[in-house]
Amino acid sequence: MRSFNKLPPAIQRAPATFSLVVATTVCFLLFYPLQWVGMLELFNFVPFRAAGGYVAFGEWGDWWRLVTPTLIHFGWLHVVFNCLWLWEFGQRIEHRLGGVNLLGLYVISAMASNFCQYWWEGPSIFGGMSGVVYALLGIIMASHWRRPGWIAPPPMAVFAFMLIWLVIGMSGSMALLGADAIANGAHVGGLVAGWVLGLLVSSAPALFRKS
């Protein structure tokens, strides 16, 4: 308890969000610098085996794969920006709903965005926290529309940037510039799921209040 009290106040107010950022960072450091393909095979939404330059996908069936793709990132910018947005949106939600509810929303958002990405592209290798980030954005947007100020919103410029980035990703223009593939299905699925969750939690605030 004393160690916790020594942490910066911002972390003390949002320990669940901070824990997600730490978990994401640790998984990235285990996977990306070491190129640990086994971790990618274990965490990908659909199991696969890579050998001789070929990738063979198996049958989905492992429960943890519903969530674990969110912990895989494919570059430093990928993980840094996702962690920054995760902190920006997650701590705002945690301040209102508490850590347990935030973690529950994370799990639901991860499953929704991963399923949507799978439906969008079929069996493929994908990962990242961005689907959850868009879900958290959707939660804030919907709750602010339903109950203004209930969850402290970020500046409107942030909403605009995230939505513009979503449109740019779906336009395919990033691929023309040589950028890595963008998980548009996860982004759209996360945003829609987040909007629904935001309407739910803001319509029954007594059920989702911070304990």
ZAKOL-267419 format. One record per residue (C-alpha): y, x, z negated. Coordinates in steps of 0.02 Angstrom, whole numbers, plus 32768, in hexadecimal, padded with zeros to 4 digits. Layout:
YXZ;...
END
This chain:
800080008000;8076808F7FD7;805280DE8080;807B803980D6;8120802E8079;814F80D980BD;8144809C8171;81E5807081CE;82217FBE81A6;82067F848259;814D7FB2824E;813C7F6281A2;817E7EBF81EB;81077EC2827F;80677F1E824D;7FF67EBC82C3;80637EE48359;806A7F9A8326;7FAC7F9C8313;7F987F5C83C5;800D7FE38405;7FAB806883A6;7F03802783E4;7F4380248497;7F8580D58488;7EE6811A8439;7E7980CC84C0;7EEA81148546;7EE281C284FA;7E2581B784F3;7E15817A85A5;7E9D81BB8618;7EB8827585EE;7DFC829285DF;7DD282238675;7D4981D4860C;7CF881668690;7C7881268613;7D0180D185B0;7D42807C864D;7C9280428677;7C807FFD85C6;7D2B7FA885BD;7D3F7F63866E;7D357EA5867F;7C9C7EB486EF;7C1D7F4086CD;7C0B7FC18756;7BBF8068877E;7C1780EF87E3;7BB18173883D;7BC781D888DB;7C6F818A8903;7C2980DA88FC;7C438051887B;7BBD7FD08857;7BED7F3887EF;7B717EE1877D;7B6B7E34872F;7BEC7E0386AD;7BA47DD98603;7BEA7E468577;7C5E7DE68504;7CD17E7984DD;7D017E888595;7D697DEA8581;7DEB7E538526;7DCC7F0E853F;7E1C7F2085EC;7EC47F108593;7EA17FB7853D;7E87801985DF;7F1E80678635;7F2580D386CF;7FBE814086B3;804381758638;80C98101867B;804B8073867D;8024808385C3;80D480B0858A;8128801A85DB;809F7FA285A5;80AB7FDF84F1;81687FD084F3;81607F1C8531;80D07EF584BA;813B7F2E8429;81D87ED7846A;81857E2D847C;80F97E3A83FC;81657E628366;81D77DCE838D;81417D58838A;80F67DAB82F0;81987D96828E;81887CD982A6;80CC7CBB82AA;80837D4B8247;80067DD18273;7F687D678272;7FB17CE982EB;7FF27D74835B;7F467DC48365;7EFB7D1B838F;7F7A7D04841A;7F527DB38458;7E987D8B8467;7EB77CE584C0;7F387D348534;7EC47DC5855D;7E367D51858A;7EA57CE185F4;7EF77D6F8654;7E537DCC8670;7DFB7D3086AF;7E8C7D0C8724;7E897DBD8769;7DCE7DAF8786;7DE67D0987DF;7E777D548844;7E1B7DED8888;7D647DDA885A;7D007E6B8811;7D737F018807;7DAF7F898794;7E4D7F548739;7EA17F6F8693;7F427F6C8632;7FA07F0B85AE;80197EBF862B;7FBF7E188634;7FD37E078578;80887E418585;80AD7DB58600;80537D3B858D;80C17D7084FB;81577D5B856C;811B7CAC8599;81047C8084E2;81B77CB284BC;81FC7C598555;81A07BB68533;81C37BB38479;827B7BD98499;82827B498516;82287AD5849D;827B7B1183FC;83107B828421;831E7C1983AF;827A7BF68355;82377C9B8398;82C77D1583B1;82D47D2E846E;82FF7DD384C1;839B7DDE852F;83967D7285CB;83997E118633;82EA7E3885F0;82A97D8E8629;82F87DAA86D3;82B17E5986E6;82007E2486B9;82027D908731;824C7DF887BD;81C67E7C87A0;81427DF587AB;81857DBC8854;81917E6F8894;80DC7E8E8862;80A07DF188BA;81037E1B8957;80987EB48977;81307F23898E;80F67F9D8908;80597FC2896B;80C47FEE8A02;811A80718996;807380BE8968;806D807A88B7;7FC980518862;7F857FA18873;7FD77F218801;7F6E7EA187A4;7FCF7E0A87E1;7F487D9187A8;7F547DD286F7;80127DC586FA;80157D13873B;7F847CDA86CE;7FD27D298635;807B7CD98654;80307C2C866D;7FBE7C3D85D6;80507C7B856E;80BC7BE785A2;80337B6E856C;801A7BCB84C8;80D57BCF84AA;80E17B1384BE;804E7AFE8447;808E7B6C83BA;81417B2D83C7;81097A7783C8;80AB7A8B8324;810B7B1282C6;80C17AE0821D;80127B0E825C;80457BB8829C;80C57BF2821F;80BF7C9F81D4;80537C9F8138;
END
